[in-house]
Amino acid sequence: MGERLHGNEWFEIREQVLERDNWTCRNCSDESNLVVHHVVPISDRGTNRLQNLVTLCRECHRAAHGHQQNTTATGKTRSPTRRVFSTDELSDLCRTISHPLSMAVVATISKTGIGIGELCNVDMGDIDFASDSGITTPFAGPGIRVRYGGDIPYNNRRERSHETVVPIDTELEVLLRRWIAIRPDPDQTDALFLETKGNWGNRIQPSTVRYIFEKIGRENGCYSQNDQLENFTPVALRYFFEERFQGRPQHRDYILGRLDRSEIDLSTLENDYRASIFRLFSDGP
């Protein structure tokens, strides 16, 4: 009989299953809200072997476990609602984080809506601190470049086909500089975010990012095996940015990769972003 796995061991198996199934629900072909399902439950002597695991979307997963689907008055299936943290809730949670890597990762996703694969592929040369960086963004202040593709393959669900540049506010700049100050300095990669335990000094993997979030979620009561739509996850922070960013909608959509650079004025975007972006880790100007 198998036993339920947690942490990196489970994340590594989960990544193998998702890759094998091409990041698609094997039942309905949906590509969102994916989970890895035990065909034979652990409680019924199922195992964690790949042949007993399958990728399902959230609704198909609930159906597989016999949950009654949520329906509208017309009988149509209503999509499950993902939790959207309030700014105060997320700020309280962020202030419990102490590791510089975890702080920088959570802040970057919260303030840019960047996807996990995009985050893992950010290089040192994609960061512009205005005076000491390898690139120059079209901003008066610091910025970060987000590109599709890179060393870490991932499913480009958001269809980001163009390079996006996003301003870096003062809070994120402080957290990135704090991480860079202790960042390993290996010869094999120029990645911004690196592994600090297993595979030390290598480009950070998506499974490590997810583990960072699970650890923070467990420590703060924001993680449940039974209701992942309520969990503290990278996807939850993308939803947070989409819902809580108070700037212009077209600027938000550009940052999320939905609009081309030619459709907006970047100087206006920078001013709007810096005036609208939320603080999460500290009080201050």
Backbone as CSV, one residue per row, in Angstrom:
resi,resn,N_x,N_y,N_z,CA_x,CA_y,CA_z,C_x,C_y,C_z
1,MET,0.841,-1.205,0.000,0.000,0.000,0.000,0.875,1.253,0.000
2,GLY,0.527,2.250,-0.787,1.308,3.473,-0.835,0.939,4.407,0.295
3,GLU,1.645,5.517,0.380,1.328,6.535,1.364,1.370,7.890,0.688
4,ARG,0.583,8.829,1.226,0.511,10.136,0.607,1.842,10.860,0.737
5,LEU,2.325,11.385,-0.393,3.609,12.074,-0.412,3.406,13.578,-0.280
6,HIS,4.420,14.254,0.228,4.370,15.703,0.371,5.702,16.300,-0.072
7,GLY,5.713,17.605,-0.213,6.960,18.303,-0.482,7.572,17.977,-1.829
8,ASN,8.893,18.040,-1.895,9.603,17.885,-3.162,9.381,16.528,-3.803
9,GLU,9.269,15.478,-2.976,9.084,14.136,-3.530,7.804,14.070,-4.352
10,TRP,6.707,14.646,-3.815,5.446,14.649,-4.553,5.516,15.584,-5.760
11,PHE,6.132,16.742,-5.587,6.197,17.694,-6.686,6.952,17.113,-7.879
12,GLU,8.012,16.361,-7.628,8.771,15.758,-8.725,7.926,14.746,-9.486
13,ILE,7.165,13.920,-8.756,6.279,12.952,-9.413,5.169,13.681,-10.160
14,ARG,4.612,14.701,-9.528,3.527,15.472,-10.143,3.985,16.086,-11.463
15,GLU,5.194,16.663,-11.479,5.711,17.268,-12.704,5.855,16.224,-13.808
16,GLN,6.291,15.019,-13.456,6.434,13.957,-14.451,5.087,13.603,-15.069
17,VAL,4.049,13.529,-14.240,2.714,13.182,-14.741,2.180,14.293,-15.641
18,LEU,2.316,15.548,-15.217,1.832,16.672,-16.019,2.547,16.745,-17.364
19,GLU,3.858,16.524,-17.355,4.610,16.524,-18.609,4.164,15.371,-19.504
20,ARG,3.987,14.195,-18.911,3.554,13.032,-19.697,2.203,13.288,-20.351
21,ASP,1.303,13.941,-19.621,-0.049,14.192,-20.123,-0.155,15.523,-20.857
22,ASN,0.995,16.149,-21.147,1.050,17.384,-21.936,0.249,18.508,-21.290
23,TRP,0.255,18.547,-19.947,-0.412,19.611,-19.200,-1.869,19.784,-19.636
24,THR,-2.548,18.654,-19.807,-3.934,18.661,-20.289,-4.747,17.628,-19.524
25,CYS,-5.974,17.977,-19.174,-6.872,17.015,-18.530,-7.115,15.850,-19.482
26,ARG,-6.869,14.629,-19.011,-7.030,13.458,-19.862,-8.493,13.130,-20.106
27,ASN,-9.396,13.774,-19.372,-10.816,13.490,-19.523,-11.509,14.461,-20.475
28,CYS,-11.232,15.760,-20.316,-11.964,16.755,-21.114,-11.047,17.657,-21.941
29,SER,-9.729,17.477,-21.825,-8.721,18.250,-22.578,-8.583,19.698,-22.125
30,ASP,-9.166,20.052,-20.974,-8.975,21.397,-20.437,-7.513,21.566,-20.030
31,GLU,-7.011,22.809,-20.088,-5.613,23.066,-19.742,-5.473,23.947,-18.508
32,SER,-6.560,24.150,-17.767,-6.499,25.009,-16.591,-6.910,24.240,-15.340
33,ASN,-6.497,24.761,-14.179,-6.847,24.168,-12.880,-6.537,22.675,-12.836
34,LEU,-5.322,22.312,-13.203,-4.949,20.901,-13.304,-4.491,20.335,-11.963
35,VAL,-4.857,19.082,-11.710,-4.396,18.344,-10.539,-3.971,16.957,-10.995
36,VAL,-3.168,16.294,-10.176,-2.776,14.913,-10.461,-3.596,13.997,-9.564
37,HIS,-4.301,13.067,-10.186,-5.298,12.225,-9.515,-4.810,10.788,-9.401
38,HIS,-5.025,10.174,-8.230,-4.755,8.750,-8.039,-5.943,7.953,-8.580
39,VAL,-5.723,7.143,-9.616,-6.803,6.325,-10.182,-7.345,5.387,-9.110
40,VAL,-6.471,4.659,-8.460,-6.840,3.863,-7.286,-6.378,4.650,-6.066
41,PRO,-7.295,5.103,-5.208,-6.914,5.947,-4.074,-5.898,5.276,-3.154
42,ILE,-5.084,6.097,-2.521,-4.124,5.589,-1.548,-4.842,4.788,-0.467
43,SER,-6.017,5.263,-0.059,-6.776,4.578,0.993,-7.256,3.201,0.567
44,ASP,-7.288,2.943,-0.751,-7.691,1.626,-1.265,-6.482,0.839,-1.763
45,ARG,-5.328,1.119,-1.169,-4.086,0.425,-1.493,-3.517,0.844,-2.851
46,GLY,-3.873,2.046,-3.292,-3.273,2.582,-4.506,-1.835,3.010,-4.259
47,THR,-1.103,3.241,-5.329,0.310,3.602,-5.218,0.566,4.967,-5.853
48,ASN,1.783,5.443,-5.679,2.210,6.699,-6.295,2.992,6.469,-7.582
49,ARG,2.866,5.272,-8.143,3.531,4.989,-9.408,2.842,5.748,-10.537
50,LEU,3.609,6.063,-11.577,3.080,6.873,-12.674,1.863,6.241,-13.328
51,GLN,1.831,4.899,-13.410,0.698,4.243,-14.069,-0.598,4.364,-13.265
52,ASN,-0.507,4.790,-11.994,-1.704,4.982,-11.175,-2.067,6.456,-11.041
53,LEU,-1.389,7.306,-11.797,-1.615,8.748,-11.700,-2.040,9.304,-13.049
54,VAL,-2.944,10.281,-13.022,-3.453,10.864,-14.256,-3.737,12.340,-14.020
55,THR,-3.575,13.150,-15.056,-3.872,14.575,-14.973,-5.349,14.823,-15.244
56,LEU,-6.006,15.541,-14.322,-7.403,15.930,-14.494,-7.544,17.417,-14.182
57,CYS,-8.553,18.045,-14.760,-8.875,19.408,-14.365,-9.654,19.337,-13.047
58,ARG,-9.866,20.489,-12.420,-10.521,20.496,-11.116,-11.917,19.883,-11.158
59,GLU,-12.707,20.221,-12.185,-14.076,19.709,-12.238,-14.095,18.203,-12.450
60,CYS,-13.241,17.708,-13.337,-13.199,16.259,-13.571,-12.664,15.529,-12.345
61,HIS,-11.761,16.185,-11.626,-11.235,15.584,-10.398,-12.335,15.454,-9.354
62,ARG,-13.129,16.505,-9.219,-14.240,16.444,-8.264,-15.240,15.370,-8.676
63,ALA,-15.517,15.286,-9.976,-16.449,14.261,-10.456,-15.903,12.858,-10.196
64,ALA,-14.575,12.695,-10.359,-13.963,11.386,-10.125,-14.086,10.956,-8.676
65,HIS,-14.159,11.929,-7.778,-14.308,11.624,-6.355,-15.773,11.627,-5.924
66,GLY,-16.673,11.767,-6.906,-18.090,11.664,-6.596,-18.704,12.910,-6.018
67,HIS,-18.022,14.066,-6.161,-18.601,15.301,-5.648,-19.713,15.784,-6.577
68,GLN,-20.745,16.372,-6.009,-21.823,16.935,-6.820,-21.341,18.227,-7.457
69,GLN,-21.520,18.349,-8.747,-21.062,19.546,-9.440,-21.937,20.736,-9.097
70,ASN,-21.335,21.895,-9.044,-22.033,23.139,-8.785,-22.713,23.590,-10.072
71,THR,-24.019,23.760,-10.052,-24.754,24.110,-11.265,-25.538,25.388,-11.072
72,THR,-25.855,26.024,-12.186,-26.666,27.223,-12.168,-28.131,26.833,-12.211
73,ALA,-29.001,27.840,-12.140,-30.431,27.567,-12.157,-30.869,26.940,-13.471
74,THR,-30.113,27.149,-14.534,-30.471,26.571,-15.830,-29.902,25.177,-16.008
75,GLY,-29.158,24.706,-15.000,-28.599,23.361,-15.087,-27.206,23.310,-15.670
76,LYS,-26.654,24.441,-16.069,-25.304,24.459,-16.622,-24.274,24.402,-15.494
77,THR,-23.164,23.735,-15.779,-22.111,23.623,-14.777,-21.428,24.969,-14.582
78,ARG,-21.298,25.362,-13.312,-20.609,26.597,-12.987,-19.161,26.274,-12.654
79,SER,-18.229,27.013,-13.212,-16.817,26.776,-12.933,-16.525,27.040,-11.462
80,PRO,-15.663,26.226,-10.860,-15.294,26.466,-9.469,-14.679,27.855,-9.318
81,THR,-14.901,28.487,-8.178,-14.391,29.821,-7.930,-13.085,29.748,-7.164
82,ARG,-12.050,30.331,-7.733,-10.753,30.354,-7.054,-10.712,31.509,-6.070
83,ARG,-10.120,31.254,-4.929,-9.981,32.294,-3.922,-9.117,33.428,-4.450
84,VAL,-9.557,34.661,-4.209,-8.744,35.830,-4.519,-8.427,36.521,-3.195
85,PHE,-7.168,36.497,-2.810,-6.767,37.104,-1.547,-7.018,38.605,-1.573
86,SER,-7.408,39.157,-0.429,-7.436,40.608,-0.302,-6.001,41.092,-0.115
87,THR,-5.780,42.381,-0.329,-4.433,42.920,-0.151,-3.972,42.768,1.291
88,ASP,-4.872,42.993,2.242,-4.511,42.845,3.654,-4.184,41.392,3.994
89,GLU,-4.966,40.447,3.472,-4.697,39.028,3.724,-3.324,38.632,3.198
90,LEU,-3.036,39.035,1.969,-1.758,38.660,1.374,-0.605,39.362,2.079
91,SER,-0.816,40.603,2.479,0.234,41.330,3.184,0.560,40.657,4.517
92,ASP,-0.473,40.251,5.255,-0.242,39.552,6.525,0.555,38.272,6.298
93,LEU,0.226,37.562,5.227,0.917,36.316,4.920,2.365,36.586,4.509
94,CYS,2.566,37.601,3.669,3.914,37.917,3.182,4.851,38.297,4.321
95,ARG,4.316,38.915,5.347,5.169,39.374,6.445,5.622,38.240,7.357
96,THR,5.137,37.020,7.094,5.635,35.855,7.831,6.824,35.209,7.118
97,ILE,7.123,35.642,5.892,8.192,35.032,5.088,9.522,35.680,5.452
98,SER,10.549,34.856,5.635,11.844,35.399,6.043,12.984,35.075,5.081
99,HIS,12.858,34.013,4.281,13.965,33.641,3.392,14.004,34.597,2.199
100,PRO,15.152,35.183,1.887,15.239,36.151,0.784,14.755,35.610,-0.556
101,LEU,15.032,34.329,-0.859,14.561,33.765,-2.125,13.048,33.697,-2.144
102,SER,12.449,33.196,-1.074,10.989,33.082,-1.010,10.335,34.454,-1.096
103,MET,10.898,35.431,-0.405,10.348,36.786,-0.440,10.404,37.359,-1.848
104,ALA,11.529,37.182,-2.531,11.687,37.730,-3.880,10.763,37.042,-4.870
105,VAL,10.619,35.720,-4.764,9.745,34.972,-5.673,8.291,35.386,-5.484
106,VAL,7.825,35.415,-4.235,6.430,35.773,-3.960,6.150,37.211,-4.383
107,ALA,7.068,38.116,-4.100,6.864,39.517,-4.471,6.825,39.696,-5.985
108,THR,7.697,39.008,-6.703,7.738,39.147,-8.163,6.442,38.670,-8.797
109,ILE,5.944,37.519,-8.358,4.696,37.007,-8.923,3.529,37.906,-8.542
110,SER,3.478,38.359,-7.284,2.373,39.193,-6.809,2.279,40.509,-7.559
111,LYS,3.433,41.089,-7.891,3.455,42.435,-8.454,3.522,42.473,-9.974
112,THR,3.652,41.292,-10.613,3.714,41.258,-12.079,2.744,40.259,-12.700
113,GLY,2.202,39.329,-11.906,1.344,38.288,-12.463,2.097,37.310,-13.344
114,ILE,3.411,37.258,-13.233,4.238,36.393,-14.071,3.924,34.923,-13.794
115,GLY,3.981,34.082,-14.829,3.753,32.658,-14.666,4.983,31.961,-14.116
116,ILE,4.808,30.726,-13.624,5.929,29.994,-13.028,7.049,29.778,-14.047
117,GLY,6.694,29.305,-15.241,7.715,29.063,-16.256,8.448,30.331,-16.636
118,GLU,7.708,31.426,-16.757,8.329,32.710,-17.080,9.271,33.148,-15.964
119,LEU,8.838,32.961,-14.725,9.665,33.327,-13.577,10.975,32.544,-13.571
120,CYS,10.882,31.234,-13.797,12.085,30.392,-13.772,13.071,30.782,-14.867
121,ASN,12.584,31.365,-15.948,13.444,31.710,-17.082,13.979,33.141,-17.046
122,VAL,13.639,33.895,-16.003,14.195,35.250,-15.887,15.691,35.160,-15.596
123,ASP,16.489,35.887,-16.367,17.938,35.926,-16.176,18.349,37.221,-15.478
124,MET,19.567,37.247,-14.988,20.086,38.465,-14.368,20.033,39.632,-15.350
125,GLY,20.256,39.332,-16.631,20.240,40.379,-17.639,18.864,40.926,-17.949
126,ASP,17.816,40.287,-17.396,16.452,40.775,-17.604,16.045,41.794,-16.549
127,ILE,16.897,42.008,-15.565,16.616,42.965,-14.498,17.366,44.260,-14.771
128,ASP,16.648,45.367,-14.724,17.243,46.680,-14.978,17.064,47.537,-13.729
129,PHE,18.163,47.753,-13.003,18.118,48.643,-11.846,18.532,50.062,-12.233
130,ALA,18.438,50.347,-13.516,18.650,51.690,-14.079,20.120,52.095,-14.155
131,SER,20.899,51.767,-13.135,22.282,52.255,-13.132,23.330,51.154,-13.229
132,ASP,22.929,49.900,-12.930,23.953,48.859,-12.848,23.493,47.554,-13.472
133,SER,22.723,47.628,-14.554,22.202,46.404,-15.153,22.738,46.214,-16.559
134,GLY,22.504,45.013,-17.091,23.001,44.699,-18.421,22.057,45.124,-19.527
135,ILE,20.824,45.477,-19.190,19.866,45.905,-20.201,19.337,47.282,-19.829
136,THR,18.641,47.872,-20.732,17.998,49.149,-20.465,16.531,49.039,-20.840
137,THR,15.652,49.157,-19.861,14.220,49.167,-20.137,13.808,50.599,-20.462
138,PRO,12.669,50.777,-21.101,12.250,52.121,-21.502,11.607,52.905,-20.365
139,PHE,12.055,52.659,-19.133,11.478,53.326,-17.976,12.488,54.277,-17.347
140,ALA,11.976,55.261,-16.634,12.860,56.154,-15.889,13.456,55.445,-14.685
141,GLY,12.710,54.477,-14.137,13.168,53.716,-12.982,13.417,52.266,-13.337
142,PRO,13.624,51.411,-12.327,13.930,50.000,-12.555,12.806,49.263,-13.277
143,GLY,13.173,48.174,-13.955,12.187,47.363,-14.663,12.665,45.933,-14.822
144,ILE,11.755,45.066,-15.220,12.061,43.659,-15.457,11.511,43.261,-16.820
145,ARG,12.261,42.453,-17.536,11.840,41.974,-18.853,11.306,40.548,-18.709
146,VAL,10.116,40.311,-19.259,9.496,38.983,-19.234,9.435,38.474,-20.663
147,ARG,10.026,37.289,-20.895,10.086,36.719,-22.241,9.441,35.344,-22.250
148,TYR,8.845,34.973,-23.384,8.363,33.601,-23.535,9.525,32.718,-23.958
149,GLY,9.612,31.550,-23.338,10.659,30.609,-23.698,11.877,30.749,-22.807
150,GLY,12.816,29.829,-22.979,14.028,29.837,-22.175,14.492,28.431,-21.864
151,ASP,15.361,28.301,-20.871,15.935,27.004,-20.529,14.903,26.044,-19.955
152,ILE,13.918,26.566,-19.239,12.889,25.732,-18.615,11.676,25.689,-19.537
153,PRO,11.362,24.526,-20.135,10.184,24.446,-21.005,8.901,24.529,-20.188
154,TYR,7.878,25.149,-20.736,6.590,25.236,-20.049,5.501,25.495,-21.071
155,ASN,4.280,25.247,-20.648,3.124,25.446,-21.504,2.740,26.920,-21.471
156,ASN,2.816,27.596,-22.599,2.515,29.024,-22.676,1.005,29.224,-22.778
157,ARG,0.301,28.934,-21.685,-1.162,29.014,-21.711,-1.650,30.436,-21.967
158,ARG,-0.855,31.409,-21.555,-1.284,32.799,-21.726,-0.941,33.335,-23.105
159,GLU,-0.253,32.524,-23.908,0.074,32.883,-25.282,0.840,34.198,-25.354
160,ARG,1.771,34.389,-24.430,2.628,35.579,-24.482,3.585,35.409,-25.659
161,SER,3.354,36.144,-26.728,4.162,35.978,-27.937,5.174,37.102,-28.103
162,HIS,5.161,38.058,-27.188,6.044,39.202,-27.321,6.736,39.463,-25.988
163,GLU,7.816,40.174,-26.053,8.535,40.569,-24.840,7.738,41.633,-24.098
164,THR,7.659,41.493,-22.791,6.947,42.451,-21.954,7.927,43.060,-20.967
165,VAL,7.853,44.363,-20.781,8.673,45.019,-19.763,7.746,45.587,-18.697
166,VAL,8.098,45.340,-17.442,7.248,45.722,-16.316,8.067,46.564,-15.347
167,PRO,7.527,47.682,-14.867,8.264,48.466,-13.875,8.501,47.665,-12.594
168,ILE,9.571,47.968,-11.906,9.861,47.406,-10.585,9.685,48.521,-9.564
169,ASP,8.777,48.324,-8.612,8.570,49.350,-7.602,9.650,49.250,-6.518
170,THR,9.659,50.203,-5.606,10.711,50.272,-4.589,10.753,49.020,-3.729
171,GLU,9.598,48.514,-3.332,9.558,47.334,-2.466,10.154,46.116,-3.164
172,LEU,9.763,45.883,-4.407,10.301,44.735,-5.134,11.795,44.911,-5.393
173,GLU,12.227,46.123,-5.685,13.658,46.356,-5.904,14.464,45.984,-4.662
174,VAL,13.983,46.380,-3.487,14.683,46.055,-2.238,14.775,44.546,-2.053
175,LEU,13.676,43.837,-2.316,13.660,42.386,-2.116,14.540,41.669,-3.136
176,LEU,14.539,42.143,-4.378,15.407,41.537,-5.392,16.879,41.783,-5.064
177,ARG,17.207,42.982,-4.652,18.599,43.278,-4.296,19.039,42.444,-3.092
178,ARG,18.136,42.231,-2.140,18.462,41.418,-0.965,18.760,39.983,-1.380
179,TRP,17.954,39.460,-2.322,18.204,38.101,-2.808,19.508,38.043,-3.606
180,ILE,19.713,38.991,-4.495,20.913,38.984,-5.336,22.182,39.068,-4.486
181,ALA,22.093,39.741,-3.336,23.264,39.882,-2.467,23.745,38.542,-1.920
182,ILE,22.832,37.560,-1.770,23.234,36.248,-1.244,23.094,35.146,-2.289
183,ARG,22.697,35.531,-3.488,22.479,34.555,-4.561,23.770,33.801,-4.869
184,PRO,23.698,32.455,-5.039,24.886,31.717,-5.498,25.387,32.316,-6.813
185,ASP,26.663,32.202,-7.060,27.249,32.802,-8.262,27.923,31.726,-9.109
186,PRO,27.115,30.824,-9.685,27.690,29.717,-10.455,28.084,30.155,-11.861
187,ASP,28.926,29.360,-12.492,29.341,29.651,-13.864,28.349,29.121,-14.893
188,GLN,27.526,28.114,-14.486,26.725,27.404,-15.479,25.430,28.117,-15.862
189,THR,25.019,29.146,-15.125,23.754,29.791,-15.461,23.764,31.249,-15.035
190,ASP,23.006,32.060,-15.769,22.827,33.471,-15.442,21.428,33.708,-14.891
191,ALA,20.756,32.627,-14.459,19.383,32.739,-13.969,19.313,33.647,-12.743
192,LEU,18.226,34.410,-12.646,18.028,35.258,-11.473,17.740,34.413,-10.235
193,PHE,16.812,33.465,-10.377,16.416,32.641,-9.239,17.070,31.263,-9.345
194,LEU,17.748,30.858,-8.282,18.519,29.620,-8.290,18.097,28.708,-7.145
195,GLU,18.372,27.417,-7.334,18.149,26.447,-6.266,19.135,26.720,-5.130
196,THR,18.645,26.604,-3.889,19.514,26.851,-2.734,19.694,25.612,-1.872
197,LYS,19.062,24.499,-2.253,19.236,23.245,-1.508,19.707,22.176,-2.487
198,GLY,18.826,21.224,-2.850,19.209,20.262,-3.874,19.470,20.974,-5.192
199,ASN,20.439,20.470,-5.959,20.839,21.121,-7.218,21.268,22.567,-7.000
200,TRP,21.977,22.784,-5.893,22.401,24.126,-5.500,23.079,24.855,-6.659
201,GLY,22.645,26.089,-6.877,23.269,26.924,-7.887,22.725,26.759,-9.284
202,ASN,21.809,25.800,-9.493,21.182,25.631,-10.801,19.931,26.499,-10.899
203,ARG,19.487,26.748,-12.125,18.267,27.522,-12.347,17.121,26.887,-11.563
204,ILE,16.327,27.702,-10.907,15.224,27.194,-10.107,14.216,26.456,-10.987
205,GLN,13.628,25.388,-10.454,12.666,24.574,-11.181,11.239,24.924,-10.754
206,PRO,10.252,24.721,-11.641,8.858,24.969,-11.260,8.443,24.215,-10.003
207,SER,8.929,22.984,-9.834,8.557,22.205,-8.649,9.050,22.881,-7.375
208,THR,10.205,23.534,-7.434,10.722,24.241,-6.262,9.866,25.456,-5.945
209,VAL,9.439,26.182,-6.982,8.566,27.336,-6.763,7.272,26.882,-6.098
210,ARG,6.697,25.795,-6.591,5.451,25.298,-5.996,5.678,24.843,-4.553
211,TYR,6.828,24.243,-4.291,7.131,23.809,-2.923,7.262,25.009,-1.986
212,ILE,7.875,26.090,-2.465,7.975,27.311,-1.662,6.584,27.775,-1.247
213,PHE,5.664,27.765,-2.197,4.306,28.214,-1.902,3.591,27.251,-0.960
214,GLU,3.763,25.958,-1.183,3.104,24.991,-0.295,3.602,25.158,1.137
215,LYS,4.897,25.318,1.318,5.469,25.478,2.657,4.900,26.716,3.341
216,ILE,4.851,27.831,2.620,4.292,29.060,3.188,2.814,28.861,3.505
217,GLY,2.085,28.214,2.580,0.665,27.978,2.793,0.399,27.109,4.005
218,ARG,1.155,26.039,4.157,0.975,25.146,5.310,1.244,25.885,6.619
219,GLU,2.276,26.704,6.635,2.645,27.419,7.857,1.616,28.474,8.240
220,ASN,0.777,28.884,7.284,-0.195,29.948,7.540,-1.641,29.491,7.385
221,GLY,-1.862,28.182,7.349,-3.226,27.674,7.253,-3.886,27.945,5.923
222,CYS,-3.083,28.081,4.852,-3.621,28.361,3.513,-3.291,27.231,2.558
223,TYR,-3.305,26.007,3.063,-3.049,24.853,2.201,-3.924,23.698,2.639
224,SER,-4.629,23.104,1.672,-5.482,21.953,1.939,-5.408,20.999,0.762
225,GLN,-5.251,19.718,1.052,-5.252,18.709,-0.008,-6.622,18.627,-0.671
226,ASN,-7.679,19.004,0.057,-9.044,18.774,-0.410,-9.650,19.943,-1.169
227,ASP,-9.061,21.116,-1.090,-9.657,22.277,-1.760,-8.555,23.209,-2.235
228,GLN,-7.915,22.825,-3.339,-6.759,23.581,-3.802,-7.128,24.954,-4.353
229,LEU,-8.393,25.188,-4.643,-8.797,26.509,-5.115,-8.704,27.547,-3.999
230,GLU,-8.586,27.098,-2.748,-8.435,28.002,-1.616,-6.973,28.186,-1.230
231,ASN,-6.073,27.461,-1.871,-4.682,27.427,-1.434,-3.881,28.650,-1.868
232,PHE,-2.787,28.858,-1.145,-1.801,29.873,-1.503,-0.892,29.274,-2.567
233,THR,-1.072,29.680,-3.814,-0.343,29.119,-4.947,0.110,30.242,-5.883
234,PRO,1.047,29.956,-6.796,1.420,30.963,-7.791,0.231,31.422,-8.635
235,VAL,-0.656,30.493,-8.983,-1.834,30.861,-9.772,-2.725,31.808,-8.976
236,ALA,-2.855,31.561,-7.669,-3.666,32.444,-6.828,-3.110,33.864,-6.839
237,LEU,-1.783,33.993,-6.906,-1.193,35.332,-6.928,-1.365,36.004,-8.283
238,ARG,-1.417,35.213,-9.345,-1.721,35.799,-10.657,-3.135,36.374,-10.639
239,TYR,-4.081,35.618,-10.072,-5.449,36.114,-9.930,-5.467,37.348,-9.035
240,PHE,-4.661,37.326,-7.985,-4.578,38.475,-7.082,-4.156,39.722,-7.848
241,PHE,-3.084,39.616,-8.640,-2.629,40.780,-9.399,-3.715,41.245,-10.366
242,GLU,-4.347,40.308,-11.035,-5.364,40.656,-12.027,-6.534,41.396,-11.392
243,GLU,-6.915,40.982,-10.171,-8.087,41.563,-9.518,-7.758,42.797,-8.685
244,ARG,-6.575,42.838,-8.078,-6.277,43.890,-7.099,-5.470,45.050,-7.654
245,PHE,-4.836,44.886,-8.816,-4.096,46.002,-9.400,-5.076,47.096,-9.783
246,GLN,-4.866,48.291,-9.260,-5.825,49.377,-9.432,-5.494,50.309,-10.597
247,GLY,-4.511,49.947,-11.396,-4.172,50.766,-12.552,-5.132,50.548,-13.711
248,ARG,-4.811,51.133,-14.844,-5.675,51.033,-16.016,-5.748,49.592,-16.514
249,PRO,-6.936,49.144,-16.930,-7.085,47.763,-17.404,-6.148,47.414,-18.556
250,GLN,-5.918,48.354,-19.488,-5.046,48.036,-20.617,-3.597,47.856,-20.171
251,HIS,-3.195,48.568,-19.135,-1.846,48.384,-18.593,-1.725,47.028,-17.912
252,ARG,-2.745,46.661,-17.162,-2.760,45.331,-16.538,-2.685,44.241,-17.598
253,ASP,-3.464,44.375,-18.660,-3.480,43.341,-19.698,-2.144,43.260,-20.430
254,TYR,-1.486,44.396,-20.620,-0.155,44.359,-21.232,0.824,43.615,-20.329
255,ILE,0.813,43.930,-19.043,1.723,43.280,-18.098,1.494,41.776,-18.070
256,LEU,0.243,41.350,-18.204,-0.091,39.927,-18.186,0.161,39.250,-19.529
257,GLY,0.619,40.003,-20.529,0.970,39.408,-21.814,-0.162,39.331,-22.807
258,ARG,-1.246,40.047,-22.551,-2.420,39.971,-23.422,-2.417,41.033,-24.514
259,LEU,-1.634,42.075,-24.338,-1.570,43.148,-25.325,-0.136,43.322,-25.797
260,ASP,0.009,43.743,-27.031,1.325,44.009,-27.597,1.822,45.374,-27.122
261,ARG,3.129,45.513,-27.105,3.758,46.759,-26.663,3.321,47.949,-27.494
262,SER,3.011,47.725,-28.759,2.626,48.826,-29.642,1.271,49.420,-29.277
263,GLU,0.509,48.724,-28.417,-0.846,49.164,-28.096,-0.913,50.094,-26.893
264,ILE,0.220,50.355,-26.237,0.206,51.213,-25.060,1.379,52.179,-25.091
265,ASP,1.303,53.211,-24.259,2.409,54.150,-24.078,3.143,53.755,-22.799
266,LEU,4.418,53.394,-22.921,5.146,52.837,-21.782,5.427,53.863,-20.691
267,SER,5.590,55.114,-21.043,5.822,56.119,-20.002,4.565,56.318,-19.162
268,THR,3.410,56.275,-19.824,2.147,56.366,-19.094,1.949,55.135,-18.225
269,LEU,2.308,53.963,-18.771,2.207,52.728,-17.999,3.063,52.812,-16.740
270,GLU,4.304,53.300,-16.882,5.192,53.363,-15.716,4.604,54.243,-14.624
271,ASN,4.115,55.404,-14.988,3.532,56.308,-13.997,2.306,55.687,-13.337
272,ASP,1.469,55.057,-14.147,0.253,54.428,-13.632,0.604,53.270,-12.698
273,TYR,1.576,52.461,-13.096,1.967,51.303,-12.289,2.512,51.748,-10.934
274,ARG,3.424,52.691,-10.955,4.059,53.109,-9.700,3.057,53.776,-8.762
275,ALA,2.040,54.409,-9.312,1.020,55.046,-8.476,-0.001,54.043,-7.946
276,SER,-0.110,52.891,-8.609,-1.192,51.960,-8.293,-0.750,50.687,-7.584
277,ILE,0.521,50.328,-7.667,0.947,49.028,-7.167,0.883,48.995,-5.638
278,PHE,0.499,47.866,-5.114,0.304,47.673,-3.675,1.625,47.318,-2.986
279,ARG,1.711,47.627,-1.690,2.824,47.195,-0.853,2.366,45.976,-0.068
280,LEU,3.252,45.004,0.081,2.879,43.744,0.718,3.758,43.375,1.906
281,PHE,5.023,43.694,1.847,5.960,43.230,2.869,6.275,44.279,3.926
282,SER,5.969,45.526,3.646,6.333,46.572,4.596,5.449,47.787,4.396
283,ASP,5.395,48.613,5.419,4.736,49.903,5.294,5.760,50.902,4.773
284,GLY,5.272,51.993,4.243,6.228,52.997,3.784,5.710,53.722,2.578
285,PRO,6.490,54.635,2.035,6.072,55.449,0.892,5.955,54.618,-0.364
